[in-house]
Amino acid sequence: MRYVEIPVQTEGSEPYAKMETYILDTPSEKIAVKKRPMVVICPGGAYEKLSYREGEPLALHFMNRGYHACVLRYSVAPARYPTALLELGTVMKLIHEHAQEWCVDPDRIILSGSSAGAHLAALLGVLWKEEWLCEKLGAAKEVLRARGMLLSYPVITAEEGIGHLPSFHNLLGERFDELKDTVSIEKQVDEDTPPAFLWHTLTDATVLVENSLMMLTALNRAGVSGELHVFPEGEHGLSLATEEVRRADGTGVQKACASWIDLADRFMESLWKKP
């Protein structure tokens, strides 16, 4: 395995913004595998901080499944939109540029995110073909399009009473009123949005389950494949929900939710079978 940190600096980036790559060794003369999928992971943190629990532990899981992985440590407040989005787009460019060197299948790139990180992943999922985004990144539209999305307890809407407004205020700052509809994912979903896997808990008091329900409804109306699993109990920010990601205060484990990652694995496998 090759672990490499690559700075990701674009318009408005903070100095710490980087791509942490977990590249599996793929000796072509010894195994049949030639190219592997890549999972791009965006940790949560309300666009205020970045969670370790929602980064490397997930990367290690996907590596064990035979996938390459990377974690984007994107810029958060005081950085504002569209900085984090441009950084994620830059990661997509880097993967395509290094596809041969890293033995990545560029047609099998998955965007994965948790909470506000899921919002970021979904934001690229709905805006990948925007001309302004492609121009700023100097990238073809196809480079920015993912094969699918894994969205864990995602921040989706800026709607009052449902949305996690602190995330949107951190993301937009003084432009909240101007841009809140633009970055409300459910308002931007169309037929070109990649298929999505979502999971949430009914008792999530931080990001309400209605966010995932709204996303699934938007996908269905657009004719895009979507899969949602709602677990009856569990706090926000569970990550893998296993002992591996237990917080120092003893929270963060919900064994009944831990099956979500196996369901996500099967979702991705189903994508590989589609043209």
C-alpha positions as CSV (number, residue, x, y, z in Angstrom):
1,M,0.0,0.0,0.0
2,R,1.2,3.5,-0.9
3,Y,0.2,6.3,1.4
4,V,0.8,9.8,-0.1
5,E,-0.3,13.2,0.9
6,I,-0.9,15.6,-2.0
7,P,-1.6,19.3,-1.3
8,V,-4.9,20.5,-2.9
9,Q,-4.8,24.2,-3.3
10,T,-7.3,26.2,-5.3
11,E,-9.2,29.4,-5.0
12,G,-9.6,30.3,-1.3
13,S,-8.0,27.1,0.0
14,E,-6.7,26.8,3.5
15,P,-3.0,25.7,3.8
16,Y,-4.0,22.3,5.3
17,A,-6.2,21.3,2.3
18,K,-4.8,18.0,1.0
19,M,-5.7,14.6,-0.5
20,E,-4.6,11.6,1.6
21,T,-4.2,8.7,-0.8
22,Y,-4.4,5.0,0.1
23,I,-3.3,3.2,-3.1
24,L,-3.1,-0.6,-3.1
25,D,-0.1,-2.1,-4.8
26,T,-1.2,-3.8,-8.1
27,P,1.6,-5.8,-9.6
28,S,0.2,-6.5,-13.0
29,E,2.5,-9.5,-13.7
30,K,1.3,-11.3,-10.5
31,I,-2.4,-10.8,-10.2
32,A,-5.3,-10.6,-12.6
33,V,-6.6,-7.3,-11.3
34,K,-5.4,-4.5,-13.7
35,K,-7.4,-1.5,-12.5
36,R,-9.3,-0.9,-9.2
37,P,-12.2,1.4,-8.3
38,M,-11.4,4.5,-6.2
39,V,-13.5,5.8,-3.3
40,V,-13.1,9.5,-2.5
41,I,-14.0,10.2,1.1
42,C,-15.2,13.5,2.5
43,P,-15.4,13.6,6.3
44,G,-18.1,15.6,8.1
45,G,-17.8,18.4,10.6
46,A,-20.4,21.0,9.7
47,Y,-18.0,22.8,7.4
48,E,-16.3,23.9,10.7
49,K,-13.9,21.1,11.3
50,L,-13.1,17.7,9.9
51,S,-13.7,14.3,11.5
52,Y,-10.9,11.7,11.7
53,R,-13.5,9.0,12.5
54,E,-15.2,9.6,9.2
55,G,-12.0,9.5,7.2
56,E,-9.2,6.9,7.6
57,P,-11.4,4.2,9.1
58,L,-13.6,4.2,6.0
59,A,-10.5,4.3,3.7
60,L,-9.1,1.2,5.4
61,H,-12.5,-0.6,5.0
62,F,-12.6,0.1,1.3
63,M,-9.0,-1.0,0.9
64,N,-9.9,-4.3,2.4
65,R,-12.5,-4.6,-0.2
66,G,-9.9,-4.2,-3.0
67,Y,-10.6,-0.6,-3.7
68,H,-8.2,2.3,-3.7
69,A,-9.3,5.2,-1.4
70,C,-8.5,8.7,-0.6
71,V,-9.6,11.2,2.1
72,L,-10.0,14.8,1.1
73,R,-9.1,17.2,4.0
74,Y,-11.1,20.1,2.4
75,S,-11.1,23.7,3.6
76,V,-13.7,24.7,6.1
77,A,-14.8,28.0,7.6
78,P,-13.6,30.7,7.3
79,A,-13.2,29.3,3.7
80,R,-16.5,29.7,1.8
81,Y,-18.3,28.2,-1.1
82,P,-17.1,27.2,-3.7
83,T,-13.7,26.5,-2.3
84,A,-14.4,22.9,-0.9
85,L,-16.2,22.1,-4.1
86,L,-13.3,23.2,-6.2
87,E,-10.9,21.1,-4.0
88,L,-13.1,18.0,-4.6
89,G,-13.1,18.7,-8.3
90,T,-9.3,19.0,-8.2
91,V,-9.2,15.6,-6.6
92,M,-11.2,14.1,-9.4
93,K,-8.7,15.7,-11.9
94,L,-5.8,14.2,-10.0
95,I,-7.2,10.7,-10.0
96,H,-7.8,10.9,-13.7
97,E,-4.3,12.3,-14.3
98,H,-2.7,9.5,-12.2
99,A,-5.1,6.7,-13.2
100,Q,-2.5,4.7,-15.1
101,E,0.2,5.1,-12.4
102,W,-2.1,4.2,-9.6
103,C,-4.0,1.5,-11.5
104,V,-7.3,3.3,-11.1
105,D,-10.4,2.6,-13.2
106,P,-11.5,6.2,-13.9
107,D,-15.0,4.9,-14.8
108,R,-15.4,3.6,-11.3
109,I,-14.9,6.5,-9.0
110,I,-17.3,6.7,-6.0
111,L,-17.9,9.9,-3.9
112,S,-18.4,9.1,-0.3
113,G,-19.2,11.5,2.5
114,S,-20.6,11.8,6.0
115,S,-22.9,14.6,7.3
116,A,-21.5,17.9,5.8
117,G,-19.0,15.8,3.9
118,A,-21.9,14.0,2.3
119,H,-23.3,17.4,1.3
120,L,-20.0,18.2,-0.4
121,A,-19.9,14.8,-2.2
122,A,-23.5,15.3,-3.3
123,L,-22.8,18.9,-4.4
124,L,-20.3,17.7,-6.9
125,G,-22.8,14.9,-7.8
126,V,-25.4,17.5,-8.9
127,L,-23.1,20.3,-10.2
128,W,-20.5,18.2,-12.1
129,K,-21.6,19.4,-15.5
130,E,-21.9,23.1,-14.7
131,E,-19.9,25.2,-17.2
132,W,-18.5,27.6,-14.5
133,L,-17.2,24.7,-12.5
134,C,-15.5,23.0,-15.4
135,E,-13.9,26.3,-16.5
136,K,-12.6,27.1,-13.0
137,L,-11.0,23.6,-12.8
138,G,-9.9,23.4,-16.4
139,A,-11.5,20.0,-16.6
140,A,-13.9,18.2,-19.0
141,K,-17.3,17.5,-17.6
142,E,-16.7,13.7,-17.7
143,V,-13.7,14.0,-15.4
144,L,-15.9,15.5,-12.7
145,R,-18.7,12.9,-12.9
146,A,-18.6,10.1,-10.4
147,R,-20.1,6.6,-10.9
148,G,-22.1,6.8,-7.7
149,M,-22.4,8.3,-4.2
150,L,-22.4,7.0,-0.7
151,L,-24.1,9.5,1.6
152,S,-24.0,8.8,5.3
153,Y,-26.6,10.8,7.4
154,P,-26.2,13.6,4.8
155,V,-26.8,17.4,5.1
156,I,-29.0,18.0,2.1
157,T,-31.4,20.9,2.5
158,A,-31.1,24.5,3.7
159,E,-34.9,24.5,4.4
160,E,-35.8,26.1,7.7
161,G,-36.8,23.6,10.3
162,I,-35.3,20.6,8.4
163,G,-31.8,21.6,7.3
164,H,-28.7,21.7,9.5
165,L,-28.4,25.5,9.1
166,P,-25.0,25.8,10.9
167,S,-23.4,23.8,8.1
168,F,-24.8,26.2,5.5
169,H,-23.9,29.3,7.4
170,N,-20.3,28.0,7.7
171,L,-20.3,27.2,4.0
172,L,-21.9,30.4,2.7
173,G,-21.2,33.0,5.3
174,E,-22.8,36.4,4.4
175,R,-24.1,34.8,1.1
176,F,-26.4,32.4,2.9
177,D,-29.6,34.0,1.6
178,E,-28.2,34.4,-1.9
179,L,-26.9,30.9,-2.4
180,K,-28.9,28.6,0.0
181,D,-31.1,27.3,-2.9
182,T,-28.1,26.7,-5.1
183,V,-26.5,24.4,-2.5
184,S,-29.7,22.7,-1.4
185,I,-29.0,19.4,-3.1
186,E,-32.6,18.3,-3.5
187,K,-33.3,21.4,-5.7
188,Q,-30.4,20.5,-8.1
189,V,-30.9,16.8,-8.7
190,D,-31.6,15.9,-12.3
191,E,-31.4,12.9,-14.6
192,D,-27.6,13.2,-14.8
193,T,-27.1,12.9,-11.0
194,P,-25.1,9.7,-10.2
195,P,-27.0,6.9,-8.3
196,A,-26.8,7.3,-4.6
197,F,-26.8,5.1,-1.5
198,L,-28.0,6.8,1.7
199,W,-28.4,5.8,5.3
200,H,-29.6,7.6,8.3
201,T,-31.2,7.0,11.8
202,L,-34.6,8.0,12.9
203,T,-33.2,9.4,16.2
204,D,-30.5,11.6,14.6
205,A,-31.2,14.9,16.4
206,T,-28.4,16.9,14.6
207,V,-29.2,16.2,10.9
208,L,-32.8,15.1,10.6
209,V,-33.7,12.0,8.7
210,E,-35.9,14.2,6.5
211,N,-32.7,15.2,4.7
212,S,-32.2,11.7,3.3
213,L,-35.9,11.3,2.6
214,M,-35.9,14.5,0.5
215,M,-32.8,13.3,-1.4
216,L,-34.4,10.0,-2.2
217,T,-37.6,11.7,-3.3
218,A,-35.6,14.0,-5.6
219,L,-33.7,11.1,-7.1
220,N,-36.8,9.1,-7.7
221,R,-38.5,12.1,-9.4
222,A,-35.5,12.5,-11.7
223,G,-35.5,8.8,-12.6
224,V,-32.1,8.2,-10.9
225,S,-31.5,5.0,-8.9
226,G,-31.4,5.5,-5.2
227,E,-31.2,3.3,-2.1
228,L,-32.0,4.5,1.5
229,H,-31.6,2.5,4.7
230,V,-33.1,4.0,7.9
231,F,-32.2,2.5,11.2
232,P,-34.5,3.0,14.2
233,E,-31.9,4.2,16.7
234,G,-28.5,5.9,16.6
235,E,-26.9,9.3,17.2
236,H,-25.4,11.5,14.6
237,G,-21.8,11.0,13.4
238,L,-21.6,7.2,13.8
239,S,-19.1,6.6,11.0
240,L,-18.7,2.8,10.8
241,A,-20.7,2.5,14.1
242,T,-18.3,-0.1,15.4
243,E,-15.8,-0.3,18.3
244,E,-13.1,0.8,15.9
245,V,-14.5,4.4,15.9
246,R,-15.7,4.6,19.5
247,R,-15.1,8.2,20.7
248,A,-13.0,8.9,23.8
249,D,-16.1,9.6,25.8
250,G,-17.5,6.1,25.0
251,T,-20.1,7.2,22.4
252,G,-20.2,6.6,18.7
253,V,-21.0,2.8,18.6
254,Q,-24.3,1.5,17.4
255,K,-24.0,-2.2,16.5
256,A,-27.4,-2.3,14.9
257,C,-26.3,0.3,12.3
258,A,-22.9,-1.3,11.5
259,S,-24.4,-3.3,8.7
260,W,-24.7,-0.1,6.6
261,I,-21.2,-0.6,5.2
262,D,-22.0,-4.1,3.9
263,L,-25.1,-2.8,2.2
264,A,-23.0,0.0,0.7
265,D,-20.5,-2.6,-0.6
266,R,-23.3,-4.4,-2.4
267,F,-24.6,-1.2,-3.8
268,M,-21.3,-0.5,-5.4
269,E,-21.0,-4.0,-6.7
270,S,-24.3,-3.5,-8.4
271,L,-23.0,-0.3,-10.1
272,W,-20.1,-2.2,-11.7
273,K,-22.6,-4.6,-13.4
274,K,-24.4,-1.7,-15.1
275,P,-23.1,-0.2,-18.4
